[in-house]
Amino acid sequence: MENAVLVASTSHGLGAAAFAILALLLLMGRRVRGQHRLLVGACAATALWSAATALHGWQVFGMDIAQAARVLETLRTAAWLLFLLRLLASAGLPAKRTLVVVALLTMVQLAAGELAPVSVVQANPAQPQPAHAALIATIGSSLLLAVAGILLIEQLFRSTPARERWGIKFACLGLGMLFVYDFYLYSDALLFRRVQPDIWAARGLVDALCVPLLAVSAARNPTWQLGLALSRKIMLRSAALVGCALYLLAMAAGGWYLRSVGGAWGPVMQLICLCGAGLLLAGILFSGSARAWLRVFISKHFYQAHFDYRDEWQRFTQALSEGGAVPGERAIQAVAALVESPAGALWIRRDGLFQPAACWNVPAQYAAEPADSAFSRLLEERHWIVEVARRVPGEPRGLLPQWLHGVPGLWLVVPLMLHGELFGFVTLSTPRSPVTLNWEIFDLLRLAGSQAASCLAHSELAQRLAVARQFESFNRMSTFVVHDLKNLLSQHSLLLANAERHKSNPDFQEDMLATLAHSVQKMTALLQRLTRGDHALDRAPHALADVLRNAAHGYQAAQPRPVLDIADESLLALVDGQRLERTIAHLLQNAIDATPPDGRIALGLKRVDEAWAAIEVRDTGSGMSASFVRDRLFRPFETTKAAGMGIGVYESREYIRELGGRLEVESRPGDGSTFRIVLPLHPVLGDMPVTA
């Protein structure tokens, strides 16, 4: 018995030292905050529990260490569960219900531990203990907490994106071993109503095995955020499962041998050996190189065809279409996955050169290859996949460009053909496991290259279309600006024509100065709108009667002169006053152009109902046919004027729609036209300021 106690104390003492060292390293190596604070706390709690368990039977300041060890064990388990819950919560996964369950189980364990015998949680009993309620509650709650930990680890690993699992996989392995061993310990205790001394003694060293794995994850600084045929995938998993079973059987035989010849340390060494072997097996299963070797081995020795084309094509198209990386990087990854290559780079034809467009797991490339070089013609004319380590048959010495040899680990050059022309090429690095190249692999790579070229060409065209739309928007804005300037120029031309006859008239001089000041104000507002954009924030309550007066003022010298007909001075609308004024001015200019000097033009304002107002521009001009109004009036760049641009009415309608209104037209050839702007009214609230 004394030897068993010594083994247990030594085992837990080593575990305490390992977790204490890890906690100190975490404190010294990084700023402790968030989940790192919980990780340090969990390591410290585990170290204290292991130390208290190693000192079982001692009295410190009159306190029973065994009683403290029971409480510390509960706190240690709860700390690891809180750490896992924090990781899940930071990844956006719901963890509140699990936190409540963990809290309840922790309280049950603490309460039951006060009533259960000491031997329930320590490894001294020589005889089975009575199966009273406190004992069952203590063991059962410990067992459920272990199950909760296993489930949380599984959920964390499955919820973490594949590209980020490299940072947490070793932590999941270590904590998984910790909770799996607890499950084994307490399930055995629940079955036999006592804690097995050998299992308990090995617990400290088994927990210590988790420390290096946790240290690796901490050093990597992870994000912590998340017809009948035999399927190749099932074959791969079955082979891995059979291999794991044979490996574990061999390790079990080795553990049995250690138990039989190891004396007092035999059972402990057996458990430590089995746990270490399990961690080694898990590490191999997580290895990408091991999986790649097994996949190639199965394809080579169990199947006539090297690929499961349905599976490969689904994976290839999914890699091309999924979001995240840039299109070029996705194309490299999709092609590289077909031959287990871990890295590559992409060149695309632009401006007569094949220029580097993307890279994956290799340094950025800067060399370009002329599109008319011998190497480019070789790829385009023969569609060859070049294995750099071997000379292409019929290839002159030195055909491969020298810069290609500067790509790290260069293995293959895969051409990307599109419509019979070389769109680009992909360079792939040496695969994780040896791959024998044959006609089947070459054909698949050529087909994949063509598909990747189509996807990349689509992406290139989408980018060019986006740039073309930006230029189109700029050109459209420029056209509107020119149109507004043309209207102002028409007003100034009319003013200059009348200045020769009325330049000595003081009233005309005053009116001319007012018109020029108004034009300057319009051009200033136009420049401001071009500088900051046209936003809804520029809108304010405006008196519509004042907007109409300002618009008509610029045409006082026109023939015929617009006549104002304002039925209601109190109407307000939420508009950009300058822009609405330009819209009305454009309709007035069209009416003046279509109406003879002896005709009549009226500019009216009236209330339609409680929520709407109507602005009407009526003329007695030439009018328009119904087909012209329907098919051509609102089409941009359609005009019947010799110097017109055909965008005024279109711009007017679009702005009225922005305001939530509508532009209506009534016209007949020879009977004139009526343009009606219907706008929603803005409510008058007390003494609210109104912009004129």
Secondary structure by P-SEA (a helix, b strand, c coil): caaaaaaaaaaaaaaaaaaaaaaaaaaacccccaaaaaaaaaaaaaaaaaaaaaacccccccccaaaaaaaaaaaaaaaaaaaaaaaaaaaccccaaaaaaaaaaaaaaaaaaaccccccccccccccccccaaaaaaaaaaaaaaaaaaaaaaaaaaacccccccccaaaaaaaaaaaaaaaaaaaaaaacccccaaaaaaaaaaaaaaaaaaaaaaaacccccccbbbbaaaaaaaaaaaaaaaaaaaaaaaaaaaaaccccaaaaaaaaaaaaaaaaaaaaaacaaaaaaaaaaaaacccccccaaaaaaaaaaaaaccccccaaaaaaaaaaaaaccccbbbbbbcccccccccccccccccbbbbcccaaaaaaaaccccccccccccccccccccccccccccccbbbbbbcccccccbbbbcccccbbbbcaaaaaaaaaaaaaaaaaaaaaaaaaaaaaaaaaaaaaaaaaaaaaaaaaaaaaaaaaaaacccccccaaaaaaaaaaaaaaaaaaaaaaaaaaccccccccccccaaaaaaaaaccccccccbbbbbbcccccccccaaaaaaaaaaaaaaaaaaaccccbbbbbbcccccccbbbbbbbbccccccccccccccccccccccccccccaaaaaaaaaaaaccbbbbbbcccbbbbbbbbbbbbbbcccccccc
